[in-house]
Amino acid sequence: MGAAIWDTIRDATQMSHSRLDAALSKLDLAIPRYYEGFLRSQAEALFPIEAALEANRIESLIPDWTLRVRTPALERDLATLNITCNPLPLPEFGSAAEMLGAVYVLEASRMGARVMLARLAEHPDSDAMNATAYLRHGFGKRFWPSFLTLLETHPAAQNDMAGVVRGAETAFAMFETTLRPMENIVVGFTRANKGNGYAPLPG
């Protein structure tokens, strides 16, 4: 499988991806407030992205979309922990290429979810372990490699790589926006609990 389109998106969105990874790395999931904030931020971006994709008939581009969609799993986790959220407005995807770019971000996030779950599993007695449907979604399904195959061979992506990048940047920006309030929580919570058994988070 060629990787020309994947390489183009990865290079074009490298800074956005790095910023998001850096923000997520600061979340100590052993602290319930952090995990709840993580789920809330994910929902506030994921719900409108998936809703916009479905409104634009993403299933016509990705036949197994109904297996990939994660809104129901995340809704279950929010209900389990009694978390409310305020989703962002639906994004506007102007082309099939932009939709594929957004799905690229969603599918790539599954790898980050595995890392998060591994960190959370270090605290098996945490209530958060009862709310991991979102992080576990798609395990064993090979959604990432199968999406890359589709992306590399889809005419919409081949003919409009700039559109794919735009869609990916739109999705990255939404996740960055919803995660930003957590940065203030991290700073405030860490300062308030110095000396109370919580180690300062890395800067």
VOBA-1610 file (N, C-alpha, C; in pm, whole numbers, padded with zeros to 5 digits, always signed):
BEGIN
Met+00084-00119+00000Met+00000+00000+00000Met+00087+00124+00000Gly+00063+00213-00094Gly+00134+00339-00095Gly+00091+00425+00021Ala+00175+00519+00057Ala+00143+00603+00172Ala+00152+00750+00139Ala+00139+00785+00011Ala+00156+00924-00029Ala+00055+01015+00039Ile-00071+00978+00040Ile-00174+01063+00100Ile-00155+01068+00251Trp-00132+00953+00312Trp-00111+00948+00456Trp+00008+01036+00495Asp+00119+01025+00423Asp+00236+01106+00452Asp+00205+01255+00440Thr+00129+01291+00337Thr+00093+01432+00317Thr+00014+01486+00435Ile-00087+01410+00478Ile-00169+01455+00591Ile-00086+01461+00718Arg-00008+01358+00742Arg+00072+01353+00864Arg+00169+01470+00871Asp+00234+01501+00761Asp+00328+01614+00759Asp+00256+01747+00776Ala+00142+01762+00710Ala+00071+01890+00713Ala+00008+01918+00849Thr-00025+01811+00924Thr-00091+01830+01052Thr+00000+01800+01170Gln+00130+01793+01146Gln+00223+01753+01251Gln+00216+01843+01374Met+00209+01974+01353Met+00205+02066+01466Met+00076+02051+01546Ser-00036+02037+01476Ser-00163+02018+01545Ser-00162+01890+01627His-00111+01784+01566His-00103+01655+01635His-00014+01664+01757Ser+00099+01732+01744Ser+00194+01744+01856Ser+00133+01823+01971Arg+00061+01931+01939Arg-00003+02010+02045Arg-00106+01928+02120Leu-00184+01851+02047Leu-00287+01770+02110Leu-00225+01661+02197Asp-00122+01595+02147Asp-00053+01492+02225Asp+00007+01550+02352Ala+00065+01669+02342Ala+00127+01732+02459Ala+00023+01763+02565Ala-00092+01812+02522Ala-00198+01844+02618Ala-00250+01717+02686Leu-00270+01612+02608Leu-00322+01487+02665Leu-00222+01422+02759Ser-00093+01438+02732Ser+00009+01376+02816Ser+00011+01432+02957Lys-00048+01549+02975Lys-00048+01613+03107Lys-00160+01562+03198Leu-00249+01482+03145Leu-00364+01437+03223Leu-00330+01311+03301Asp-00328+01323+03432Asp-00308+01207+03519Asp-00445+01142+03541Leu-00469+01033+03473Leu-00602+00972+03476Leu-00635+00909+03610Ala-00538+00903+03701Ala-00568+00854+03836Ala-00653+00954+03912Ile-00654+01078+03867Ile-00736+01182+03929Ile-00871+01183+03858Pro-00980+01148+03927Pro-01111+01136+03861Pro-01150+01261+03783Arg-01119+01377+03836Arg-01158+01500+03768Arg-01092+01511+03631Tyr-00970+01459+03621Tyr-00899+01465+03493Tyr-00962+01372+03392Tyr-00997+01250+03435Tyr-01057+01155+03341Tyr-01194+01204+03296Glu-01270+01257+03391Glu-01400+01311+03355Glu-01385+01427+03255Gly-01285+01512+03279Gly-01261+01622+03187Gly-01217+01574+03050Phe-01139+01467+03048Phe-01096+01408+02921Phe-01217+01359+02842Leu-01305+01283+02908Leu-01423+01232+02838Leu-01512+01346+02790Arg-01529+01448+02874Arg-01612+01561+02835Arg-01554+01630+02711Ser-01424+01654+02712Ser-01362+01723+02599Ser-01372+01641+02472Gln-01357+01510+02484Gln-01369+01424+02367Gln-01512+01429+02311Ala-01609+01424+02400Ala-01748+01426+02356Ala-01784+01557+02287Glu-01735+01667+02340Glu-01772+01798+02286Glu-01718+01819+02145Ala-01614+01744+02109Ala-01561+01750+01972Ala-01614+01634+01887Leu-01612+01514+01943Leu-01651+01396+01866Leu-01797+01398+01824Phe-01887+01434+01915Phe-02030+01430+01883Phe-02062+01515+01759Pro-02020+01642+01755Pro-02054+01721+01635Pro-01982+01675+01509Ile-01859+01624+01522Ile-01788+01576+01404Ile-01862+01457+01344Glu-01895+01358+01428Glu-01963+01241+01376Glu-02102+01276+01324Ala-02170+01368+01391Ala-02303+01409+01345Ala-02295+01477+01208Ala-02194+01562+01190Ala-02177+01629+01061Ala-02143+01530+00952Leu-02059+01433+00983Leu-02024+01331+00885Leu-02147+01251+00842Glu-02230+01216+00939Glu-02348+01138+00907Glu-02449+01222+00829Ala-02458+01351+00861Ala-02549+01438+00787Ala-02508+01449+00641Asn-02379+01428+00615Asn-02327+01435+00478Asn-02306+01296+00418Arg-02371+01196+00478Arg-02373+01058+00425Arg-02233+00998+00413Ile-02162+00999+00526Ile-02028+00942+00528Ile-02029+00794+00493Glu-02142+00727+00518Glu-02149+00583+00488Glu-02135+00555+00339Ser-02157+00655+00255Ser-02138+00635+00112Ser-01989+00631+00077Leu-01905+00685+00163Leu-01761+00681+00144Leu-01696+00567+00221Ile-01750+00540+00339Ile-01694+00437+00427Ile-01805+00337+00460Pro-01812+00227+00387Pro-01926+00134+00401Pro-01946+00079+00543Asp-01838+00063+00620Asp-01852+00007+00755Asp-01858+00116+00862Trp-01904+00233+00824Trp-01910+00346+00917Trp-01987+00312+01044Thr-02098+00239+01032Thr-02180+00211+01150Thr-02101+00131+01255Leu-01999+00060+01212Leu-01914-00013+01307Leu-01810+00079+01370Arg-01777+00186+01301Arg-01670+00276+01346Arg-01720+00387+01438Val-01845+00426+01424Val-01896+00541+01499Val-01885+00516+01650Arg-01840+00618+01723Arg-01814+00601+01867Arg-01903+00687+01956Thr-01993+00763+01898Thr-02082+00846+01980Thr-02159+00763+02083Pro-02222+00650+02046Pro-02296+00574+02147Pro-02208+00525+02262Ala-02086+00481+02232Ala-01996+00433+02337Ala-01959+00546+02433Leu-01931+00663+02377Leu-01894+00777+02461Leu-02014+00825+02541Glu-02132+00820+02483Glu-02253+00858+02558Glu-02272+00767+02679Arg-02243+00637+02664Arg-02255+00545+02777Arg-02157+00580+02887Asp-02036+00614+02850Asp-01936+00651+02951Asp-01977+00777+03026Leu-02028+00876+02953Leu-02071+01000+03018Leu-02184+00971+03116Ala-02278+00886+03076Ala-02390+00853+03164Ala-02343+00778+03287Thr-02246+00689+03270Thr-02194+00610+03382Thr-02135+00700+03490Leu-02064+00804+03448Leu-01998+00895+03543Leu-02078+01022+03567Asn-02200+01026+03514Asn-02288+01142+03533Asn-02222+01272+03487Ile-02167+01269+03367Ile-02097+01384+03310Ile-02187+01451+03207Thr-02197+01582+03216Thr-02267+01658+03114Thr-02165+01726+03023Cys-02208+01762+02903Cys-02116+01828+02812Cys-02191+01927+02725Asn-02115+02014+02661Asn-02171+02118+02574Asn-02099+02108+02439Pro-02146+02024+02349Pro-02075+02002+02221Pro-02061+02129+02139Leu-01953+02134+02064Leu-01931+02244+01971Leu-02034+02238+01857Pro-02052+02348+01785Pro-02140+02344+01667Pro-02088+02244+01564Leu-02177+02193+01483Leu-02136+02100+01378Leu-02044+02170+01279Pro-01934+02105+01244Pro-01846+02162+01142Pro-01908+02149+01004Glu-01861+02230+00911Glu-01908+02221+00774Glu-01802+02152+00689Phe-01837+02038+00636Phe-01748+01966+00545Phe-01799+01987+00403Gly-01719+02054+00322Gly-01763+02092+00190Gly-01737+01992+00081Ser-01673+01881+00114Ser-01641+01782+00010Ser-01616+01646+00073Ala-01617+01544-00012Ala-01585+01409+00035Ala-01442+01403+00089Ala-01351+01477+00024Ala-01212+01477+00070Ala-01201+01531+00212Glu-01275+01637+00243Glu-01270+01694+00377Glu-01325+01595+00480Met-01429+01523+00443Met-01483+01422+00534Met-01381+01312+00561Leu-01312+01268+00457Leu-01209+01165+00477Leu-01097+01217+00567Gly-01064+01346+00554Gly-00962+01404+00641Gly-01005+01404+00786Ala-01133+01434+00811Ala-01183+01432+00948Ala-01182+01290+01005Val-01220+01194+00922Val-01220+01055+00969Val-01077+01008+00996Tyr-00982+01059+00921Tyr-00841+01028+00948Tyr-00806+01062+01093Val-00849+01177+01140Val-00820+01218+01278Val-00893+01127+01377Leu-01018+01095+01350Leu-01094+01009+01439Leu-01031+00871+01450Glu-00992+00815+01336Glu-00936+00680+01338Glu-00796+00679+01401Ala-00718+00782+01376Ala-00585+00790+01437Ala-00595+00800+01588Ser-00703+00862+01638Ser-00716+00880+01782Ser-00734+00747+01855Arg-00768+00641+01783Arg-00782+00511+01848Arg-00650+00466+01909Met-00539+00500+01846Met-00410+00461+01901Met-00382+00534+02032Gly-00420+00661+02038Gly-00407+00735+02162Gly-00497+00680+02270Ala-00613+00631+02230Ala-00706+00572+02326Ala-00645+00450+02393Arg-00569+00374+02318Arg-00504+00255+02377Arg-00403+00296+02482Val-00331+00403+02456Val-00234+00452+02554Val-00306+00498+02680Met-00415+00574+02660Met-00493+00622+02774Met-00546+00504+02857Leu-00597+00402+02791Leu-00652+00287+02862Leu-00543+00215+02941Ala-00425+00204+02884Ala-00315+00139+02955Ala-00279+00218+03081Arg-00279+00350+03071Arg-00249+00433+03187Arg-00358+00420+03292Leu-00483+00414+03246Leu-00595+00401+03338Leu-00593+00265+03409Ala-00549+00162+03339Ala-00546+00026+03395Ala-00447+00013+03509Glu-00360+00110+03525Glu-00268+00110+03639Glu-00341+00135+03770His-00468+00175+03759His-00550+00203+03878His-00681+00127+03864Pro-00677-00007+03875Pro-00795-00090+03846Pro-00913-00067+03940Asp-00889-00006+04057Asp-00999+00016+04151Asp-01072+00148+04124Ser-01025+00222+04027Ser-01087+00350+03996Ser-01226+00331+03937Asp-01319+00421+03972Asp-01453+00417+03914Asp-01448+00435+03763Ala-01342+00499+03716Ala-01330+00524+03572Ala-01322+00395+03493Met-01278+00286+03554Met-01269+00160+03481Met-01406+00109+03439Asn-01512+00163+03499Asn-01648+00127+03458Asn-01697+00212+03342Ala-01612+00304+03297Ala-01653+00396+03190Ala-01543+00403+03084Thr-01516+00290+03022Thr-01408+00284+02922Thr-01458+00230+02787Ala-01587+00238+02763Ala-01640+00190+02634Ala-01579+00268+02518Tyr-01559+00397+02536Tyr-01501+00480+02431Tyr-01357+00440+02403Leu-01278+00424+02508Leu-01138+00388+02490Leu-01122+00248+02431Arg-01214+00158+02463Arg-01203+00020+02417Arg-01265-00002+02279His-01337+00094+02231His-01412+00073+02107His-01321+00035+01990Gly-01359-00070+01920Gly-01287-00112+01800Gly-01167-00201+01824Phe-01142-00241+01949Phe-01028-00329+01973Phe-01041-00457+01890Gly-00935-00494+01822Gly-00934-00616+01743Gly-00997-00604+01606Lys-01043-00484+01570Lys-01113-00467+01443Lys-01024-00418+01329Arg-00904-00376+01356Arg-00810-00327+01255Arg-00870-00210+01175Phe-00938-00122+01248Phe-01000-00007+01182Phe-00897+00087+01120Trp-00784+00105+01188Trp-00684+00200+01138Trp-00622+00154+01006Pro-00566+00034+00996Pro-00508-00006+00867Pro-00611-00016+00755Ser-00732-00058+00786Ser-00833-00068+00681Ser-00875+00071+00633Phe-00876+00168+00724Phe-00907+00305+00680Phe-00796+00359+00591Leu-00671+00335+00628Leu-00560+00384+00546Leu-00567+00326+00405Thr-00604+00200+00394Thr-00618+00139+00263Thr-00725+00211+00182Leu-00838+00239+00245Leu-00944+00311+00177Leu-00899+00451+00138Leu-00833+00520+00230Leu-00789+00656+00205Leu-00695+00664+00085Glu-00598+00574+00081Glu-00498+00578-00024Glu-00556+00546-00163Thr-00668+00476-00167Thr-00723+00433-00295Thr-00850+00507-00334His-00899+00594-00247His-01026+00660-00276His-01003+00777-00372Pro-01080+00784-00482Pro-01062+00894-00578Pro-01077+01033-00517Ala-01169+01048-00419Ala-01189+01179-00358Ala-01063+01228-00289Ala-00990+01137-00225Ala-00865+01174-00159Ala-00753+01193-00260Gln-00746+01106-00360Gln-00641+01116-00461Gln-00650+01246-00540Asn-00772+01293-00564Asn-00791+01411-00647Asn-00793+01542-00570Asp-00799+01534-00438Asp-00808+01657-00358Asp-00739+01638-00223Met-00607+01623-00227Met-00534+01605-00101Met-00541+01728-00014Ala-00551+01848-00076Ala-00565+01970+00003Ala-00695+01968+00082Gly-00801+01912+00022Gly-00927+01900+00093Gly-00918+01804+00210Val-00846+01694+00191Val-00826+01598+00300Val-00756+01667+00417Val-00654+01745+00387Val-00580+01816+00492Val-00671+01915+00563Arg-00755+01987+00488Arg-00847+02082+00551Arg-00940+02011+00649Gly-00993+01897+00606Gly-01082+01823+00696Gly-01012+01777+00821Ala-00887+01731+00805Ala-00810+01686+00921Ala-00782+01802+01015Glu-00745+01917+00960Glu-00717+02033+01044Glu-00841+02080+01117Thr-00956+02072+01052Thr-01082+02108+01118Thr-01106+02020+01240Ala-01089+01890+01224Ala-01111+01798+01334Ala-01009+01819+01446Phe-00881+01833+01409Phe-00779+01859+01511Phe-00812+01985+01589Ala-00852+02091+01520Ala-00881+02218+01586Ala-00996+02203+01686Met-01095+02122+01652Met-01207+02104+01743Met-01164+02030+01869Phe-01082+01928+01855Phe-01034+01857+01974Phe-00943+01946+02058Glu-00863+02028+01995Glu-00779+02122+02069Glu-00865+02221+02146Thr-00969+02273+02082Thr-01057+02371+02145Thr-01125+02314+02269Thr-01176+02192+02259Thr-01249+02136+02372Thr-01156+02090+02484Leu-01030+02061+02452Leu-00936+02018+02554Leu-00874+02137+02628Arg-00878+02255+02567Arg-00810+02372+02625Arg-00854+02404+02768Pro-00984+02397+02801Pro-01022+02425+02941Pro-00957+02332+03041Met-00923+02210+02999Met-00858+02117+03090Met-00720+02166+03131Glu-00654+02242+03047Glu-00522+02293+03081Glu-00531+02383+03204Asn-00635+02464+03215Asn-00653+02548+03332Asn-00684+02465+03455Ile-00763+02358+03436Ile-00795+02270+03548Ile-00669+02202+03599Val-00584+02157+03506Val-00460+02090+03544Val-00375+02184+03628Val-00357+02306+03583Val-00274+02403+03655Val-00332+02432+03792Gly-00461+02462+03797Gly-00523+02496+03924Gly-00527+02381+04021Phe-00561+02260+03971Phe-00571+02145+04059Phe-00435+02104+04113Thr-00332+02112+04030Thr-00197+02076+04072Thr-00147+02172+04180Arg-00169+02300+04160Arg-00126+02399+04259Arg-00199+02379+04392Ala-00327+02351+04385Ala-00406+02337+04506Ala-00370+02213+04586Asn-00314+02112+04519Asn-00288+01984+04586Asn-00141+01954+04606Lys-00054+02052+04587Lys+00087+02030+04620Lys+00097+02000+04769Gly+00169+01895+04800Gly+00183+01856+04941Gly+00074+01765+04987Asn-00024+01735+04901Asn-00134+01646+04941Asn-00124+01509+04875Gly-00006+01476+04826Gly+00012+01343+04770Gly+00007+01338+04620Tyr-00019+01451+04553Tyr-00021+01453+04409Tyr+00111+01510+04357Ala+00174+01437+04272Ala+00297+01487+04213Ala+00265+01589+04105Pro+00344+01695+04094Pro+00320+01793+03988Pro+00328+01725+03850Leu+00241+01767+03762Leu+00243+01713+03627Leu+00355+01773+03548Pro+00408+01701+03450Pro+00516+01757+03369Pro+00469+01877+03289Gly+00556+01973+03270Gly+00520+02093+03195Gly+00540+02071+03048
//
